[in-house]
Structures are given as structure tokens and as C-alpha cells.
Amino acid sequence: MSTSLHPALSPSPTGPHILDNPAWAALTGPHAHLAERLGRAARYPTDVSPFTALEDPADPRAWDDLAALVGPGTVTPVTGVRSVPDGWRIEESGEGVQLVDTALRAEPAPEAVWLGPADVPEILGLIALTRPGPFRPRTIELGAYLGIRERGRLIALAGERLRPPGWTEISAVCTHPDHRGRGLATRLVRAVAAGIRDRGDTPFLHAAASNTNAIRLYESIGFTLRRRTQFTLVRTPGERPRTPEEREARA
């Protein structure tokens, strides 16, 4: 009897899988209205997300476009690269994993509440405490965010980030340390996934490879490891122009 991979894990017959470069697919697809783009490079506004993307990391022209887009001497994250062209510098890198929904039971969470712009200060406070990943003042514009409150206080959070066509990333999954062990994150992940599925997309997510507890949790509720990823902070060639304050301090 023959077996086959789940469609989400199968290689594309026409080339790289869309999830091999999800930031580029999102910025040139459903999130194009948010994109700042120059040729073969794109990024989100810095108050929305720090992520930048290259159409093809093997194309030197894409790196030239990215340098022109973000400016000289700028540190910026680029996913899926392990080396940089001459003149660029890797400031920091880390291993990650990408997991896709293959058997998740998606369902609403009755206790979950929608979060909006007025909730951002409280969201940023919970993010600073739990550090699930980057979250900026306008990150909430990327998609739906749900939270759980107890006695009026936000204690758990999950929402949507990258949206390549047909897919939506679940991100910012976190629980206040005083309330862990109650399954709040799992309920929110299921609830966010339910909304994603309702519009015909498939959920996926990323995690640091070192975060083995989170990976085990995601696998236990129906996510499957698709691939390992690389998160890299790079510095563009040249020197960043000094601000007026910096010039005055050096005078």
C-alpha cells in the first residue's frame, strides 16, 4: 500500500513551496497594502513588523534593492538566509522551525475577546514580559488577535502575523507567567485557527528550535514539523547617517 505526505508537507511540483519564503509571499500578496517595496525586496513599516523579505536570497540584485530600501548601516532581520553578500554583515542568527496544521482541532474559545488598537499598550506589556517574538505598536493590523482576560487583566494572547496566499501564521502566543499550566495558549491557538480555517486558509507557525516545550505542545495538538528555518539579523553595507542628537553629542 502506498503512502503520501500531507499536502502541506509535500514539495511543490512547480518550484519552491510558498512557505519557503512566506514573508515575501505575504508582502506581495494579502499584505501588499502594508508593504514598502523596492524591486526585489520588501518590508513592513517598522512600526508594524521588523520583517523584511527578498524575492530570491540567491539573487545579488535583491540584496542591492534591500540595501537601498532600508538604508546604509541598518540592522534588519531577513529569514531563510545563511550567508550574505560582500559588504553585508551578520549580526545575529538563530535556528527555528516551521510547523503546519495537519490535524489541529480548531474551535472557538468562548472566553476569548477580540483585541483592538485600544488594547495595544496592554498587549505590549504582556509581550515584554513573555517575549514570544517581535510585536510593534501596529502589529495588530496584520490580522485578528484574541486574548483572555481575568478580572479585567490581559493574561493570554494569540493572533495572526504573516499571510502568504492560502496560509496564515499564528503568532504572539503567550501567557502571563502567573497563569501558565491552565491551557490558555492552547485554547487561543485553536480559536485563532478556527478563524483562519473559516476563510479557507491553513494555519502555520514558527518557533525557536531551542523552545522544545512549545514545539512539543504544538505537535501534541496537531501541528507537524515542515522544515527548519534560519532567522538572521544582518547589517547593510555603509554607515548609518547620524541623527542630529548624535551629531551634537559628538561635536
N, C-alpha and C positions, 0 to 999 in steps of 0.2 A: 504494500500500500504506500503510495507516495504522500509526502507531506510538503507543505509550503509555508513560507513565512507569512506572518500577518502583513497585510498591505502596508501598514505604517512602517514596517521594518524592511520591506523589500526595496532593492535598488531600483531607481527609475530606469525604464528601458530606453529613454531618450536622453539621458545625461545625468548630471548630479541631482540628487534629491533636493527638493525645495528647502528642507530643514537643514541641509548642509550649509546654507547661508541665509538663515532666517531673518536677520536684521535687514539685509539688502532687499529680500523679498517683501518684507513689511513696508519699508520706506519707499519702495517703488510700486506698492500695491495698496492695501487698505489704509495704510498710514501716510500715503503720499501727500495728503493735505497738511501734514505736520513736517514734512521733510524739507531740509535745507540741502540742496543737491548741486554738485558741480561735476558735470561729465560722468565719470565712472565712480564717483564717491558720493556718499550722502551721510547725513547725520540728523538726529533730532535736535530741536532747540535745546540749549544746555539746561534750561530750567524745566524741561520735560523729561529728558533722559540723557545720560552721558554717552550713549552708544553711537558709534559711527560704523559705517559699512563700506566695503569695497565690492564692486561688481565681480571682480576676479582678483583675488590676492596675488595671483601669479603674474599679473599684468603691471609692469612698471608705470604705465600711464595712469592707472587707478591710484597708485601711491602719489604720483605728482598732483593729481586732482585733489586728493585728500589733504596734502600739504597746503595747497592753495585755499582749500575750503576752511581749514581750522587755523591757519596762520603759522608762522615760524616759531620754533621753540615751544610748541604746545604739547602737553601731555594729554593723550586721548586713548580710550580703550578701543581695541579692534579685536573681534572674535575670529577664531579659526586660523590664526597665523602663528607660525613658529620661528620665522625669520623675517628680517626687514631689509629693505634696500640700503645701499651705502648712504651714509649721511643721517639715517634714522638711528634711534637708539631704543632698545627695550629697557624700560624702567622696572617692570614687574611682570611676572607671568604666573599663571596657576592652572592646574588641571581641573576640568569639570566633567560632568556627564549630562547627557541629554536623554530624557525619558519621555515616552509617548504612551498615551492612553490606549491600552488594548483590552482591558477588562474592568474598567472602573465602574462602580455603581454610582452614577450621578443622580443626585436628588436634592431638592430644596432643603434649606435649613430654616425651620420656622422662626428660630430665634435670631437669625441674621438680619441686619439692617443695611440698606444702601448707604454708601458713604459718598459725600459730595464735597465741593470746594470748601464749605464751611468747616468740614472735619479735618482739613489738611494739617493744621497745627498739631492736633492730637495724634494724627497718623504719623507725622514726622517724629513726635516724641516716642511713640512705640517703636518705630523703625530704628531710632538712635539707640534705644535700649536693647533691642534684639538683633539688630544687624543682619536681616535676611538678604540684603543686597541694596543697590543704589535706589533711592527714591528722592525725587526732586519736587519742588512746590507744584509743578503742573503735571507730574506723572499720572495723576488721576484722570487726565484727559485721554490716556491710552486705551481705556476700556472700563468695564464695570468693576467696582470694588465693593466688597461686602465686609462687614465687621460684626463682632459680637460685643455687646456692652453688658456690664454688670454694675448695678447701682449707678448707671449713667456714665461709667468709665469704660473707654475702649480697651478691651483686653485681648482681642484676637482680630486678625486681618488676613485677607487674601484677595487677589484681584487679577486683572489681565494686563499683559505687557505687549510683547511682540505679536503681530498679527499677519504672518505670511498668508497668502490666499489659501483658504481651506483649513487653516490651523489657527489656534490661539494659545499663547503661552500663559500658564498660570504662574503668578509671581507674587512677591512680597508676602509670602506665607509666614506668619509669625504669631506667637502667643506670649503674653506677658509672663515672665518667669514665675510669678506667684500663682499662675493658673494653668501651668502645664500638667500633663497627665490626665486631662479630662476629655481628650478627643476633640477639642475645639478646632484645631487646624484641619483635622480630617473632615469634619462636618463642613467647614468653609470651602475646602478644596472640592468636595462633592457638589456643593451648591454653586460655586463658580463654574464648575464643569457642566452642570445642568444647563446654565445659560448659554455656554459655548455650544453645547450639542444642539440646543433649541434652534440656533441659527445655522446649523449644518456644518459647523467646524469641528475639528478634533482637538482635544486638549493635549498639550505637551508642556514640559517644564525643564528647567536646568537646575543643577545643584553642584556645589563644590565637590570634587571627588573625595575630599577628606571628610565630608559631612556624611559619614556612613550611617548614622542614626536616621537622618532624613531620607537617605536613599532606601534603606530598609523599609521605612514607613511607606514611601511611595510605591515600592514594589509590592508591599503587602496589600495595598488597596486597589491594585490593578494597573499600575504603570510598568512598562518594560523598558529596560535599558536599550537605547538605539545606538548610541555611539559615545565615545569620549571626545571632549572638546578642549579647546585651549582658550583661556582668557588672557589677553596681553595688553598691558599699558605701554604705549610707545610714545616717543618724543619726536616731533617733526624736526627736520633739519633747520638750522639757523638759530638765531637768538630772538627770544620773545621781546617785543618792544616794552620798555619800562613804562609803568604808569607815571602820571605826574607826581604822585606821592613818593614813588621810588626814586624818581629823578631828584626830587627835592631833598630826600634823605641822603643821597649820595653827594649833593652839592657841598 
